[in-house]
Amino acid sequence: MEQLTDAAAEVFAETGYAKATTNAIAARAGVSPGTLYQFFANKEALAEALAERYQEQLRSAHEKAFDPAAAGLPLPELVERMTAPMIEVNLANPGFKALFTGVDLPERLTAPTRALHEAVVGRIAEVIRTRRPELPADRVRTVAVVSTQIFGALLGTVVGAPAAERSRWVTELNRALVGYLAPVLD
């Protein structure tokens, strides 16, 4: 079954969810379409299984990334500590972006995505509140949302960069976040 979800991740990453077919996924896995259908009723069922796997990995990354106890670190170190685990999850899972940022997904797949996004915003807000407890709640949420948007906007560049150039893009992502957060958190 993992062979099938791994193949689905690759096909989703290459073609997007909408253009992916169960035949392409089966071929990538080296099995017949009939074998695929023994385990998964359709493409959506494969995507759901893959999304569950990603959600577990994200929960683990969140624990590493968004520890309120780290809120007192120097801002560049705090930002790096928050971005590194999230970048690792994306690099390790080629189909992640297709399933969690795709606009062509069925509602059953987008609901967990929205919940994960809100969880990230909430975890960032918790770090901000710990560092600056006097900030109004609406300002904390705004800063958390904008931070996730900055991260999301540059993540594709980081993940898509050749390995030899990736650290340069990670540095720029972190600089952008530090630049945005410094007036609020320092």
Sequence and secondary structure as in RCSB ss.txt:
>XXXX:A:sequence
MEQLTDAAAEVFAETGYAKATTNAIAARAGVSPGTLYQFFANKEALAEALAERYQEQLRSAHEKAFDPAAAGLPL
PELVERMTAPMIEVNLANPGFKALFTGVDLPERLTAPTRALHEAVVGRIAEVIRTRRPELPADRVRTVAVVSTQI
FGALLGTVVGAPAAERSRWVTELNRALVGYLAPVLD
>XXXX:A:secstr
 HHHHHHHHHHHHHH TTT  HHHHHHHHTS HHHHHHH SSHHHHHHHHHHHHHHHHHHHHHHH  GGGTTS H
HHHHHHHHHHHHHHHHH TTHHHHHS SS  HHHHHHHHHHHHHHHHHHHHHHHHH TTS HHHHHHHHHHHHHH
HHHHHHHHHHS HHHHHHHHHHHHHHHHHHHHHHH 
